[in-house]
Amino acid sequence: MNGLERKLINTEIRQRKEEGCNVIDISARVKAALESKASDLEMSCLYDELMSLPIDDSFGYLEPSVIEEIKQQRPDALRKIQFSEDDEVLFDRIYGGWLGRAAGCALGKPVEGWSKDRIDKLLLEMDVLSLDNYIPFKDGLIREGLRTSTRGNIEYMDRDDDMDFTILGLLALECHGLKLSARAMAESWMENIPVGMLCTAEHSAYRNFSMNISPPESGIYRNPFREWIGAQIRADVFGYATPGWPEKAAELAFCDASISHDKNGIYGEMFVAAMISAAFVHTSSESIVVAGLAEIPMKSRLAEAVRKTLDWCKEGKDWLYVWKRINEFYGHYDSVHTINNAALVVMGVWYGEKDFEAGIVNVVRSGWDTDCTAATVGSILGTKQGAKALPHKWVGVLNDHLKSAVSGHSDNKISELAQRTLLVSKTITNPKERKEKLHLSKNVGGVWELTSDWGKNILDFEKGTIDFSSESRGVEEEPTSLWSCDYNHPHINFSYGVNKGSWDQRLDFSGTVNGDALEGFYNPGILPVIGRRLS
């Protein structure tokens, strides 16, 4: 941790200024401290002072980061609409979201972080300014490692954090469903993704987890990237899993965003998740954007940027006009900030209403965080149109194949991820199905008594519960529902949550069955467990 504040404090000054703080005085003192090579302790004290600055009275925005306060600041809206299509249609729409996201990500990946001028120069040089297909590879201009995401060289969706986080969100929903919490999401990260694959806000949050700094503090402490785009790119699966229910999509997205972000960083993920949920039931771009806008605070900087962008789109001019306006008003933000990139997403959704290609191409040609914005636009449009309606030249080259850095998911069929998402969506929109699915799933069967250092509990596979009532402790508790169970003789795995007040701690059991005996371990903690069959 030595020198951490020294590395981050200038970025934090910019962040605090954008949040509405007067940083003139402290900026001068920080500059002097850095020039004089002040001690780590002095830099830490300056950082704490910077974080304690009040929001200036002239700042015209209200930007809470607590879910209840966010809801109080929302406009009135219809927050749930019945999605009445059958499973075949629902799967096609979810699959379309996954495919559209991958196609947009691959399109923007070779020029991630480039300016519009730099992108146009490359495209003009290669005589493909219209960009009616993926970006061609140009030796010396595009890194060799990005060749697999260029025209004629794509055989799968290569590994990218924009896709890793969609899988991580799916894993968390499979384990927790509607009980998802920020703490559970943080634990899922630590179990399933190496810290070396993360950057900026996500890396800062992971560092904080390892220091036992839990959400929401993990999203703020020594994290000047907390309003950058990292949370916004993690939104999609929460929208896929809640068709026609933008409010619930935004709530689940909040659980994810709040572990690493604050204020508009959180709103960005809620906004996108709600738009994707709305794309199942709305057909016009404006209604989809308005549904997303309805789930974030009206007086936030993000909401203002979205409203302005919608107004510019409605003027009926081309996308270049809208891009110029976005750049004029929001080009001062970092190229990976939530607000400016979210404005580009709105533009892409607007011009992609009837043309998937126009949606993803326009945002990539706009520059900034190209893979992220195009992935989000592709996801929204893909969800709206469905997989069968997406142009083959954009999704066929992926060969239904996705690589990832997520543990156990290095190689994936995109269709299988979509099928798993479909199952999750059914348990969320109809919670009874979660228990029914568990009851009917393949498991070892029967009732078991488990013994560990925590005492004895009764595990009933038929009911899908574990009972912690203990005569020795004089405590009676309601049985807890299992979250998942998998049995492939002799191996058995199951998980459940222990109520910690405001969150459920996930516990996973891994072990083996030998006749009427069972043994294994609880994680986290690697706690030995033995069991015997009672019936």
URWOZI-V600652 format. One line per field, one symbol per residue. phi: phi as a letter, one per 20 degrees, with the letter a starting at -180 (. if undefined). psi: psi as a letter, one per 40 degrees, with the letter a starting at -180 (. if undefined). A space follows every 10 residues. Layout:
phi: ???
psi: ???
This chain:
phi: .gnffgfdff ffgffffffo eedgffffff gffffelgfg ffffffffff fefffffefe cdcfcdgfff ffeeffaedb cfedfeffff ffffffffff fffffffegf dgnfefffff fffffdlcgf leaffffcgn ddggfegfdd gndecaefgb ffegfffgff gfffedlfeg cfffffffgf eccfffedbl ffffffgfgf emeefegfed flcfefdefg fgedfgfffg ecgmcgffgf fffggffffc cblfffggff ffgfffgfff cddeffffff ffffdcgfde fffffffffg fffffneeff ffgfffffec fffgfdefff fffffgffff fegdbgffff ffffffnmef ffffffffff ffffenffef fffedfffll ccebefgmcf ccefffffff fgfffffefc gffffffffe ffbfnndcdd cbfeodcddd ffemccddgc ffemcdcfge ffebbbccge eccbbbddfd nebdeecddc acdcmedcbr becfolefcc bcfeb
psi: eheddddedd ddddddddee iheddddddd dddddefiid dddddddddd dehihidehf ihgiehdddd ddeiiiiheh hhheiidddd dddddddddd dddddddedd fheiiddddd dddddeffdd geaihihhhe dhideedefi heeheihihi dddddddddd ddddddbeeh iddddddddd dehideeiib ddddddddde efhiiedded hfgeeeeied ddeedddddd efhegddddd dddddddeee iibddddddd dddddddded dididddddd dddeeihdfi dddddddddd dddeeeaidd ddddddddde eeiiefiddd dddddddddd eedegddddd ddddeeabgd dddddddddd dddddiddei hdddddeeff hhiiehhefd hihddddddd dddddddddg ddddddddde ihidiahihi haeeaiihhh ddefihhehh ddefhhiiih hidihhhghe hhhiiihhhf ceihhhhhhh aihgbeiiia iiiiefhihi iihd.
